[in-house]
Amino acid sequence: MTARSLPPVQPSARVWQILRRCYPGQPSAAVLERALIMLATADGHLTSGGQLKAGVGGRIPGRRTT
């Protein structure tokens, strides 16, 4: 069995502008990965160890954000 390839992600023109101006010389994929991990952590979807949390949407059951 062959592994399915990951779908391509095409950042918007604004995202490319931010990458070029704020993170010159750094690999775009690495910067985007860091950003996604920071966002998922801030939104409560990852544990402190960086693993996905269990439950719907990766949140601890019963946790409210509003």
N, C-alpha and C positions, 0 to 999 in steps of 0.2 A: 504494500500500500504506500502511495506517495503522499506526503504532507501537502495540504492545500496552502497555496501562497497567501500571504496576508494582503488585504485590499490596500491599494495605494491611497495615501492621504495627500491631498493637494491643498496646502495652506493658501489662504487668501493673499492678495497683493499687500494688504496691511501687515499681515503676519511676516511676510518676507522682508518688508521694510524694517520692522522691529528687529528681526533677526540680524539683518545687515548692519543696522545702526547701533544696536545695543550689545550684540555679541559677535563682533567682527573676528574672523579667524577661527571661530569655534564651529564644529560640525553641526549643521542645522538639525539633524536627527537627534543628536545628543541633547541639544538645548530644548527641543520640543519634548523629548522624553522626560527631562527634569521638570519642565513646566507641568506636564500632565500628572506626574507623581506628586508635585507640590499641591496641585489643585485637588486631586483625589484625597490627599491627606487632610487638607484644610476642610474639605466637605465631609469628612468623617467616614470615608469609604475604606481607608486602610488602617491597619493596626500600627502601633508605634514601631513595629519591626518591618513595616512595609508590605505586609500580606493583606490580601483582600479580606474584609470582614464577612462573616456569615450573615445570612438573612437577605431579605428582599432589598435590592439596591445597595447591598454591602454595608448596611447599617445594623447596629445592635438593636434587636427587637425592643420596641417600647421607647426608643429614644425619639424625642421630639426636637425639631429645629425651629419651630415657630413660637 
